[in-house]
Amino acid sequence: MTKCLVAEYFQQSDAQDLCVRVWCNQDFALAEMWGAKLERTTTLAEGCTRCDFRFMITP
């Protein structure tokens, strides 16, 4: 993903760390609820050029 309106909003308020904690990290719990595992190496909220993530189905 190369654009995130939520990350942009939090960055305007200099609250990137809050964005990661309350928005981005929800993805890990959602993946578990779906019976999957989330792998993520970078996020836009942390200042990276993209969010790099993959949902892996757990057997």
FENNOR-V260263 format. One record per residue. N is the residue number from 1. RES is the residue in three letters. BURIAL is 1 if it has 24 or more other C-alpha atoms within 12 Angstrom, else 0. D_LAST is the distance of its C-alpha to the last C-alpha in Angstrom with 2 decimals. Layout:
n->N res->RES burial->BURIAL d_last->D_LAST
n->N res->RES burial->BURIAL d_last->D_LAST
//
This chain:
n->1 res->MET burial->0 d_last->26.24
n->2 res->THR burial->0 d_last->29.91
n->3 res->LYS burial->0 d_last->31.41
n->4 res->CYS burial->0 d_last->30.61
n->5 res->LEU burial->0 d_last->33.31
n->6 res->VAL burial->0 d_last->31.95
n->7 res->ALA burial->1 d_last->32.09
n->8 res->GLU burial->0 d_last->35.56
n->9 res->TYR burial->0 d_last->36.76
n->10 res->PHE burial->1 d_last->35.77
n->11 res->GLN burial->0 d_last->37.25
n->12 res->GLN burial->0 d_last->40.53
n->13 res->SER burial->0 d_last->40.70
n->14 res->ASP burial->0 d_last->39.81
n->15 res->ALA burial->0 d_last->36.77
n->16 res->GLN burial->1 d_last->33.95
n->17 res->ASP burial->0 d_last->32.57
n->18 res->LEU burial->0 d_last->32.52
n->19 res->CYS burial->1 d_last->30.70
n->20 res->VAL burial->1 d_last->27.87
n->21 res->ARG burial->0 d_last->27.69
n->22 res->VAL burial->0 d_last->28.03
n->23 res->TRP burial->1 d_last->26.63
n->24 res->CYS burial->1 d_last->24.33
n->25 res->ASN burial->0 d_last->22.44
n->26 res->GLN burial->0 d_last->21.53
n->27 res->ASP burial->1 d_last->18.90
n->28 res->PHE burial->1 d_last->16.76
n->29 res->ALA burial->0 d_last->16.99
n->30 res->LEU burial->0 d_last->16.46
n->31 res->ALA burial->0 d_last->13.19
n->32 res->GLU burial->0 d_last->12.01
n->33 res->MET burial->0 d_last->13.60
n->34 res->TRP burial->0 d_last->11.72
n->35 res->GLY burial->0 d_last->8.24
n->36 res->ALA burial->0 d_last->8.47
n->37 res->LYS burial->0 d_last->10.33
n->38 res->LEU burial->1 d_last->13.84
n->39 res->GLU burial->0 d_last->15.66
n->40 res->ARG burial->0 d_last->19.40
n->41 res->THR burial->0 d_last->22.36
n->42 res->THR burial->0 d_last->25.36
n->43 res->THR burial->1 d_last->26.68
n->44 res->LEU burial->1 d_last->29.87
n->45 res->ALA burial->1 d_last->30.70
n->46 res->GLU burial->1 d_last->31.03
n->47 res->GLY burial->0 d_last->33.42
n->48 res->CYS burial->0 d_last->31.29
n->49 res->THR burial->0 d_last->31.88
n->50 res->ARG burial->0 d_last->28.47
n->51 res->CYS burial->0 d_last->25.22
n->52 res->ASP burial->0 d_last->22.65
n->53 res->PHE burial->0 d_last->19.12
n->54 res->ARG burial->0 d_last->15.76
n->55 res->PHE burial->0 d_last->12.81
n->56 res->MET burial->0 d_last->9.52
n->57 res->ILE burial->0 d_last->6.44
n->58 res->THR burial->0 d_last->3.81
n->59 res->PRO burial->0 d_last->0.00
//
